[in-house]
Amino acid sequence: MPAIFLRTLSFIIGWVYRLISSHHHYPLTPKKTTKAEDEMNNMYFWLQRCSICLDQTYNLCLESCRDQFCKDCFSRYIEETVNQSWGLGVTRIKCPVCQEIINQAEWSRYVSPEIVAKYNKFNQPYRPYSRYCITCQHSISPCQSPNAQGISRESRLANIAKDLDLLSKSAKNASLSILIHEATQHFLSTCQKGSTFRVGRTQELCQQVIPILHQVVLNQMDLYCLASSISKQLVALEIIPEAWKHAQFRHISYFPMEIW
């Protein structure tokens, strides 16, 4: 085939290609995106995702910390947290991302009333420790919360003083009388009329008096009920929930039996 024919054919093909290309507004080859544009698109995608499942687009944004979730994931998270909050203390609902405490008025909007009622039942500031009695087949709580008993602080102090006096009169030997006198003096000096209860004073009182009451019982078992009652009343003086919880277990460790 003559070379001039090949050159003519090549020229015609090139001319036709340029003619077609000139009539297109966009190039035939796709435009390449820059690395910065790819990163921005990728960041925007993840900013729209639920912070728990990273799959669904968020439709809930917390008022306090502004973390975002889909409603299904957030509701399941609240339900699981409530179902696990059965301890003696109060479980605070926290953001699963930043751990900031979420107000109950906010998180309760995304769960059923039954879940809210369950949370309120098992997250009381003074939740008593309970044990099941196989004899009477009932749940027994050695220490009742201060709010549940409806007794004023002044009345409780007067009852403790009266019971300590009765305990002293019931002692059968001099050594027990000395122990009870020591406990009574410490109680009266701490709770004398007109004095104010500073934070930590009740803890000190429980730490010093309850072991003495236990020593009295070890020497004279018929005083168990009276000594246990005094110990419970000392625990009920505590108004700080966390300190009350520790005082409750202090009483149980020294007076494990409940006698009715």
SVG drawing of the C-alpha trace seen along z (x, -y; Angstrom):
<svg xmlns="http://www.w3.org/2000/svg" viewBox="-45 -25 50 47">
<polyline fill="none" stroke="black" stroke-width="0.4" points="0.0,0.0 1.5,-3.4 2.8,-5.5 1.0,-8.6 -2.3,-6.7 -1.5,-5.9 -0.5,-9.5 -3.7,-10.8 -5.8,-8.3 -4.1,-9.3 -4.7,-13.0 -8.4,-12.4 -8.8,-10.4 -7.1,-13.1 -9.2,-15.9 -12.4,-14.0 -11.3,-13.4 -10.6,-17.1 -13.9,-18.1 -15.9,-15.8 -13.9,-16.9 -14.5,-20.6 -18.3,-20.1 -18.2,-18.5 -18.5,-20.9 -16.8,-18.3 -13.6,-16.4 -13.9,-12.7 -11.7,-11.6 -13.1,-11.9 -11.8,-14.7 -9.6,-13.5 -10.5,-14.8 -7.8,-16.1 -6.7,-14.4 -8.0,-17.3 -11.5,-16.9 -11.5,-13.2 -10.6,-13.8 -13.4,-16.4 -16.0,-14.1 -14.9,-11.3 -15.0,-13.5 -18.5,-14.8 -19.7,-11.2 -18.5,-10.2 -19.8,-13.4 -23.3,-12.4 -23.0,-8.9 -24.4,-7.7 -21.5,-7.6 -22.5,-4.1 -23.2,-2.0 -21.4,-4.3 -23.8,-3.0 -27.1,-5.0 -27.3,-8.7 -27.8,-10.5 -31.3,-11.9 -30.6,-12.8 -28.2,-15.3 -27.7,-15.6 -28.3,-19.0 -25.3,-19.0 -22.4,-17.6 -23.8,-17.7 -22.8,-14.1 -25.1,-12.5 -26.7,-9.1 -29.6,-7.4 -32.6,-6.9 -32.6,-3.1 -29.0,-2.8 -29.4,-5.4 -32.6,-3.8 -30.9,-0.4 -27.9,-1.9 -30.2,-3.5 -32.2,-0.3 -29.0,1.8 -27.6,-0.7 -30.9,-0.8 -31.1,3.0 -27.6,3.3 -28.2,0.5 -29.3,2.8 -26.6,2.0 -26.8,0.2 -25.7,-3.1 -27.2,-5.5 -26.2,-4.8 -25.9,-8.0 -26.7,-7.8 -23.7,-9.1 -23.0,-9.9 -21.4,-6.7 -18.8,-8.9 -17.6,-11.6 -19.0,-10.1 -20.7,-13.4 -23.8,-12.8 -27.1,-13.2 -30.0,-14.8 -32.9,-12.3 -35.4,-14.8 -33.5,-14.4 -32.7,-10.7 -36.2,-9.6 -37.7,-11.1 -36.2,-8.2 -37.3,-5.2 -40.6,-3.7 -42.2,-4.8 -41.5,-1.3 -37.8,-1.8 -38.0,-5.1 -40.0,-3.5 -37.4,-0.7 -34.6,-3.2 -36.3,-5.2 -37.0,-2.0 -33.4,-0.7 -31.5,-3.9 -32.5,-5.3 -29.9,-7.3 -30.6,-5.2 -31.2,-1.7 -31.1,0.8 -29.3,4.1 -31.8,7.0 -31.4,10.7 -33.9,13.5 -34.9,15.4 -35.5,19.1 -37.4,19.4 -40.1,16.7 -39.7,16.7 -39.5,12.9 -36.9,10.4 -35.3,8.7 -33.5,5.3 -31.5,4.8 -31.2,1.1 -34.0,-1.2 -33.2,-4.4 -33.5,-7.6 -36.3,-8.9 -38.4,-5.8 -38.7,-5.8 -40.2,-9.3 -38.4,-10.0 -36.8,-13.4 -33.1,-13.6 -33.9,-15.0 -36.2,-12.0 -33.7,-9.5 -30.9,-11.0 -33.3,-10.9 -34.1,-7.2 -30.4,-6.3 -29.7,-8.0 -32.6,-6.2 -31.5,-2.8 -27.9,-3.3 -29.1,-4.0 -31.3,-0.8 -28.3,1.2 -26.1,-0.1 -28.8,1.0 -29.0,4.4 -25.3,5.2 -24.5,8.0 -20.8,7.3 -18.6,4.3 -16.5,4.7 -19.6,4.4 -20.7,1.4 -17.4,-0.3 -17.7,0.5 -21.3,-0.9 -20.3,-4.0 -17.5,-4.6 -19.9,-4.4 -22.5,-6.5 -20.0,-9.3 -18.7,-9.3 -22.3,-9.6 -23.3,-12.3 -20.2,-14.4 -20.7,-14.1 -24.5,-14.7 -24.9,-17.1 -27.8,-19.4 -27.1,-22.5 -24.2,-21.0 -24.1,-20.8 -23.3,-17.7 -20.4,-18.4 -19.7,-16.2 -18.0,-13.0 -19.1,-13.2 -21.7,-10.4 -19.1,-8.2 -16.8,-8.7 -19.6,-7.9 -20.5,-4.6 -16.8,-3.6 -16.3,-4.0 -19.6,-3.0 -20.8,0.0 -17.6,2.1 -18.2,1.4 -21.8,2.6 -20.5,5.7 -18.1,6.4 -21.0,6.0 -23.0,8.7 -20.0,11.1 -20.0,11.0 -23.8,11.0 -25.8,12.4 -29.2,11.5 -28.4,7.9 -28.1,8.6 -31.5,7.1 -31.0,3.9 -27.4,3.4 -28.4,4.1 -31.3,1.6 -28.9,-1.1 -26.5,-0.3 -29.3,-0.7 -30.3,-4.0 -26.7,-5.3 -26.6,-4.2 -29.9,-6.1 -28.3,-9.3 -26.1,-9.4 -27.5,-11.8 -24.8,-11.3 -26.0,-8.4 -22.6,-6.9 -21.5,-7.2 -24.9,-5.7 -24.2,-2.7 -20.8,-2.0 -22.4,-2.5 -25.1,0.0 -22.5,2.7 -20.6,1.9 -23.8,2.7 -24.3,5.9 -20.7,7.0 -21.2,6.7 -24.8,7.7 -25.4,10.3 -28.5,11.9 -32.0,10.3 -34.0,11.4 -37.7,10.5"/>
</svg>
